[in-house]
Amino acid sequence: MNKILLIASVMMMFFLSGCGTTKALYYHGSYSENIYQYFKVDDTTVSEQISELEQTVQAANNHSAAIAPGILAHLGYLYLLEGNSELGFDYLQLEKQRYPESAHYIDFLIDNAKDTM
């Protein structure tokens, strides 16, 4: 009887441990929708896209979650499109700082942005 109870308890533990979820590594917020809006070229203005991404960044900070790679770079790019180069370059540098593996690509973007200004 005790052996059956022990086996049943162990099996129940295995079954229930499979039900747990893991916490997401990065906070994406509405980033997928923002990218879709950008490429769809709908009536959403650059300012509205910036506002939505700023809200995503703020929500990630409020949740103490890591901002997903690419969000800060995209935000920097949108600021450059809007003409706010100082803030745009700041966000690109922040992306490079948080995700050093993107340094070559971000440097490429910064160099190209400076050449077109």
C-alpha positions in Angstrom: 0.0 0.0 0.0 2.8 2.4 1.0 4.7 1.5 -2.2 1.6 2.3 -4.4 1.1 5.6 -2.6 4.7 6.5 -3.1 4.6 5.7 -6.8 1.3 7.6 -7.2 2.8 10.6 -5.4 5.9 10.6 -7.5 3.9 10.3 -10.7 1.6 13.1 -9.6 4.6 15.3 -8.9 5.9 14.7 -12.5 2.5 15.4 -14.0 2.0 18.6 -12.1 5.6 19.9 -12.7 4.8 19.8 -16.4 2.0 22.3 -16.0 4.2 25.1 -14.8 5.1 27.9 -17.2 8.4 29.7 -17.5 8.7 33.4 -17.3 9.5 35.1 -20.6 13.1 36.2 -21.0 12.2 39.5 -22.7 9.2 41.9 -22.6 7.8 42.5 -26.1 4.7 44.4 -25.3 3.0 45.6 -28.5 6.3 45.4 -30.6 4.9 42.9 -33.1 1.9 45.2 -33.8 4.2 48.2 -34.1 6.4 46.5 -36.7 3.3 45.5 -38.6 2.1 49.0 -38.6 5.4 50.3 -39.8 5.6 48.0 -42.8 1.9 48.1 -43.6 2.2 51.9 -44.0 -1.3 52.5 -42.7 -2.6 55.7 -41.2 -0.4 55.4 -38.1 2.0 58.3 -37.9 5.7 58.0 -36.8 4.8 60.0 -33.6 2.1 57.4 -32.8 4.5 54.6 -33.3 7.1 56.3 -31.1 4.4 56.8 -28.4 3.4 53.1 -28.5 7.1 51.9 -28.4 7.8 54.3 -25.5 4.8 52.7 -23.7 6.3 49.3 -24.3 9.7 50.3 -22.9 8.0 51.9 -19.9 5.9 48.8 -19.3 9.0 46.6 -19.4 10.7 48.9 -16.9 7.6 48.7 -14.7 7.6 44.9 -14.8 11.4 44.9 -14.2 11.7 42.9 -17.4 14.4 43.0 -20.0 13.3 44.9 -23.2 13.3 42.6 -26.2 16.2 43.0 -28.6 15.4 45.4 -31.5 12.9 47.6 -29.7 15.3 50.3 -28.7 17.0 50.2 -32.2 13.6 50.6 -33.8 12.6 53.4 -31.5 15.9 55.1 -32.3 15.2 54.7 -36.0 11.8 56.2 -35.7 13.2 59.2 -33.8 15.7 59.7 -36.7 12.8 59.6 -39.2 11.0 62.2 -37.1 14.1 64.4 -37.2 15.2 64.0 -33.5 18.7 62.8 -34.3 20.0 63.2 -30.7 17.4 61.0 -29.2 17.6 58.6 -32.1 21.3 58.1 -31.7 20.9 57.8 -27.9 18.4 54.9 -28.4 20.7 53.2 -30.9 23.6 53.5 -28.5 21.4 52.1 -25.7 20.5 49.1 -27.9 24.2 48.5 -28.6 25.0 48.8 -24.9 22.3 46.3 -23.8 22.9 43.9 -26.6 26.6 44.0 -27.5 26.2 41.3 -30.1 24.4 43.8 -32.3 27.3 46.3 -32.1 28.4 45.9 -35.7 24.9 46.3 -37.1 24.1 49.3 -34.9 27.4 50.9 -35.9 26.4 50.4 -39.5 23.0 52.0 -38.9 24.6 54.9 -37.1 27.2 55.5 -39.9 24.5 55.4 -42.6 22.3 57.7 -40.6 25.1 60.2 -40.2 25.9 60.0 -43.9 22.3 60.9 -44.9 22.1 63.9 -42.5 
